[in-house]
Amino acid sequence: MKTTEGSVVSRFRHAAGAPVRLLDALGEQGTFYLRVFAWVYRAMFRYKKEQTRLLAEVGMGSGALALIGGAVAITGFMTFFVGASSGVQGYQALRQVDLTALSGFASAFINTRLAAPIIAGAGLAATVGTGITAQLGAMRINEEIDALEVMSVPSLPYLVSTRLLAGLVAVVPLYALALILSYVGYQAVSVLFYGVSSGGYTHYFFAFLQPVDILYSFLQAITMAVVVVLVHCYYGYNATGGPAGVGEAVGRAVRTSLIGVTTVTLLVALAVYGNHDTLRIAG
């Protein structure tokens, strides 16, 4: 009887302490991220060779992943086929109201504001992010990070801040390619498969494509890249428990970064499009 009561009390205490543990974890992560940003200046000027190596690794991958182009090819394929899928859904929806000529408008609106940023963020988490967590986690359990500290090399700027800078540099051309391929996929389905007029598609596409939307889209992608790199670096840098712990850290990092990607999308939509219109349709 006492054992049962003690078990119930123990579970109650564990549940009651969950909010405190959550706040503690958030504070720990926030402190880690601030330290990473504080060390950016050192990484920028002292570890240029490491940045160059990481930039190539982020863009083209390493090992077997380099055979298929790393993040560039994977993110490009994902955005192309998502754009094509959006083209199918958009055409069928517009066909019901006999407005298939506006397929170009739908591409300029959907891909720029929603589809391309989310898919690019998910692609970064699935390729670049998982690689970062696995690398740092393996270094942590093999005591390589501790070895750097023993050699008076600060591990945070050398391992984390350099990866943040590499991600920021790589995301701009990577997202430009992803955005273009999403447009190409949408247009290919609309024009080649459903027979929408190429001239009409192009006219409405450029008529409704707002330059400021492209700027906001790139801002969204850069913010997502920062979130993905920081989250995956945190879980990899603090991995424990041997190889199984590294795998668990990768899973946690992917879940957290995907939540971060969708949250960034929501916040940007509220901040940019919530109070004013960048698109006006008038008869």
C-alpha positions in Angstrom: 0.0 0.0 0.0 2.8 2.4 0.9 4.6 1.5 -2.3 1.5 2.3 -4.4 1.0 5.6 -2.6 4.7 6.5 -3.0 4.5 5.7 -6.7 1.5 8.0 -7.1 3.2 10.8 -5.2 6.3 10.4 -7.3 4.4 10.5 -10.6 2.5 13.6 -9.3 5.7 15.4 -8.4 7.2 14.5 -11.8 4.1 15.9 -13.6 4.1 19.0 -11.5 7.7 19.7 -12.2 7.3 19.5 -16.0 6.7 23.2 -16.5 9.7 24.1 -14.5 11.9 21.6 -16.4 10.5 23.1 -19.7 11.4 26.6 -18.7 14.8 25.4 -17.6 15.4 23.7 -20.9 14.3 26.8 -22.8 16.6 29.0 -20.8 19.5 26.7 -21.4 18.9 26.7 -25.1 18.5 30.5 -25.2 21.8 30.9 -23.4 23.5 28.6 -25.9 22.1 30.5 -28.8 23.2 33.9 -27.4 26.7 32.5 -26.8 26.8 31.3 -30.4 25.9 34.8 -31.7 28.5 36.4 -29.4 31.2 34.2 -30.9 30.3 34.9 -34.5 32.9 37.7 -34.8 35.7 35.3 -33.8 34.6 32.6 -36.2 34.3 35.1 -39.0 37.9 36.2 -38.8 39.9 33.4 -37.2 38.4 30.2 -38.8 38.1 31.1 -42.5 39.4 27.7 -43.7 36.9 25.9 -41.6 34.1 28.1 -42.9 35.1 27.3 -46.5 35.1 23.6 -45.8 31.7 23.8 -44.0 30.2 25.9 -46.8 31.1 23.2 -49.4 29.8 20.5 -47.1 26.5 22.4 -46.5 25.9 23.0 -50.2 27.1 19.8 -51.8 27.2 17.3 -48.9 30.0 14.9 -48.0 30.7 11.3 -48.5 27.9 9.3 -50.1 25.5 12.4 -49.9 27.8 14.3 -52.3 27.0 11.8 -55.1 23.4 13.3 -55.3 24.4 16.9 -54.7 23.6 17.2 -51.0 21.2 19.9 -49.9 21.2 21.6 -53.3 19.8 18.6 -55.2 17.5 17.3 -52.5 15.9 20.7 -51.7 15.7 21.4 -55.5 13.8 18.1 -56.1 11.5 18.7 -53.2 10.5 22.2 -54.3 10.1 21.2 -57.9 7.7 18.4 -57.2 5.8 20.4 -54.6 5.5 23.2 -57.2 4.2 20.6 -59.6 1.7 19.2 -57.1 0.5 22.8 -56.3 0.0 23.2 -60.1 -2.3 20.2 -60.2 -4.3 21.3 -57.2 -4.4 25.0 -58.4 -5.5 24.1 -61.9 -8.3 21.9 -60.7 -9.5 24.5 -58.3 -9.4 27.3 -60.9 -11.1 25.0 -63.5 -14.2 24.8 -61.3 -14.7 28.6 -61.7 -13.4 28.7 -65.2 -10.4 30.8 -64.3 -7.6 28.5 -65.4 -5.9 31.5 -67.1 -5.0 32.7 -63.6 -2.7 29.7 -63.0 0.3 32.1 -63.2 -1.2 34.2 -60.5 -1.6 31.1 -58.2 2.0 30.2 -58.8 3.3 33.6 -58.0 1.2 33.8 -54.8 1.4 30.2 -53.4 5.0 29.3 -54.2 6.5 32.6 -53.1 4.6 33.0 -49.8 4.1 29.5 -48.6 5.2 26.4 -50.5 8.8 27.2 -51.3 9.8 28.5 -47.9 8.3 25.6 -45.9 9.7 22.9 -48.2 13.1 24.6 -48.3 13.1 24.8 -44.5 12.1 21.1 -44.2 14.8 20.2 -46.8 17.5 22.0 -44.7 16.4 20.2 -41.6 16.4 16.8 -43.3 19.8 17.3 -45.0 22.0 19.9 -43.4 20.5 19.8 -40.0 20.7 16.0 -39.4 24.3 16.0 -40.7 25.2 18.8 -38.2 23.7 17.0 -35.3 25.3 13.6 -36.2 28.7 15.2 -36.6 28.7 17.2 -33.4 27.1 14.3 -31.5 29.8 11.9 -32.6 32.5 14.4 -31.6 30.9 14.9 -28.2 30.7 11.2 -27.4 34.2 10.6 -28.7 35.5 13.4 -26.5 36.8 15.3 -29.5 35.1 18.5 -28.3 36.7 18.1 -24.9 40.0 17.6 -26.7 39.6 21.0 -28.5 39.0 22.7 -25.1 42.2 21.0 -23.7 44.1 22.4 -26.7 42.8 25.9 -25.8 40.6 26.0 -28.9 37.1 27.3 -27.9 34.8 24.7 -29.2 31.7 26.9 -29.5 33.0 29.3 -32.1 35.0 26.7 -33.9 32.2 24.1 -34.2 29.0 26.0 -34.0 29.5 29.7 -35.0 31.3 28.6 -38.1 28.4 26.3 -39.1 25.9 29.2 -38.5 27.9 31.4 -40.9 28.2 28.7 -43.5 24.5 28.1 -43.3 23.7 31.8 -43.7 26.0 32.1 -46.8 24.7 28.9 -48.4 21.0 29.5 -47.9 20.8 32.4 -50.3 21.8 30.6 -53.6 20.2 27.4 -52.3 16.8 29.1 -51.8 17.1 31.0 -55.0 17.4 27.7 -56.8 14.5 26.2 -54.8 12.2 29.1 -55.5 13.0 29.0 -59.3 12.4 25.2 -59.4 9.0 25.6 -57.6 8.0 28.1 -60.3 9.2 25.8 -63.1 7.4 22.8 -61.6 4.1 24.7 -61.4 4.4 26.1 -64.9 5.4 22.7 -66.4 2.3 21.1 -65.1 0.0 23.9 -66.0 1.3 24.5 -69.5 2.6 21.1 -70.7 0.1 18.8 -69.0 -3.1 20.9 -68.8 -2.6 23.0 -71.8 -2.8 26.5 -70.2 -1.6 29.2 -72.6 2.1 29.9 -72.1 1.7 33.6 -72.9 -1.3 34.0 -70.6 0.5 32.1 -67.8 3.6 34.3 -68.1 1.5 37.5 -68.2 -0.5 36.8 -65.0 2.6 35.4 -63.3 4.6 38.6 -63.7 1.6 40.8 -63.2 0.9 39.4 -59.7 4.5 38.6 -58.7 5.4 41.3 -56.2 9.1 42.0 -55.8 8.6 42.7 -52.1 7.1 39.2 -51.7 10.3 37.7 -53.0 12.3 39.8 -50.5 10.1 38.6 -47.7 10.4 35.1 -48.9 14.2 35.3 -48.8 14.1 36.8 -45.3 11.9 34.0 -44.2 14.3 31.4 -45.7 17.3 33.0 -43.9 15.5 33.1 -40.6 14.6 29.4 -41.1 18.2 28.6 -41.8 19.3 30.3 -38.6 16.7 28.3 -36.6 17.5 25.0 -38.2 21.3 25.4 -37.7 21.1 26.6 -34.2 18.6 23.9 -33.1 20.6 21.0 -34.6 23.9 22.4 -33.3 22.5 22.6 -29.8 21.3 19.0 -29.8 24.4 17.7 -31.4 26.8 19.7 -29.1 25.0 18.5 -26.0 24.4 14.8 -27.0 25.0 12.2 -24.4 24.5 8.4 -24.1 26.8 7.0 -26.8 25.7 6.2 -30.4 22.1 5.7 -29.2 22.1 9.1 -27.7 23.3 10.6 -30.9 20.4 9.0 -32.8 18.0 10.3 -30.1 19.5 13.8 -30.4 19.0 13.8 -34.2 15.3 12.8 -33.7 14.7 15.5 -31.2 16.5 18.1 -33.3 14.5 17.3 -36.4 11.2 17.5 -34.5 12.2 20.8 -32.9 13.5 22.4 -36.1 10.4 21.4 -38.1 8.3 23.1 -35.4 10.6 26.1 -35.7 10.2 26.2 -39.5 6.4 26.3 -39.3 6.4 28.8 -36.5 8.7 31.1 -38.5 6.2 30.8 -41.4 3.3 31.8 -39.2 5.1 34.7 -37.6 6.3 36.1 -40.9 2.8 35.8 -42.4 1.4 37.6 -39.4 4.1 40.3 -39.4 4.2 40.9 -43.2 0.7 40.1 -44.5 -1.5 40.3 -41.4 -2.1 44.1 -41.3 -1.8 45.2 -44.9 -2.2 43.8 -48.5 0.7 43.5 -51.0 -1.8 42.1 -53.5 -4.8 44.0 -54.8 -7.4 42.7 -57.3 -9.7 45.2 -58.7 -12.3 45.0 -61.5 
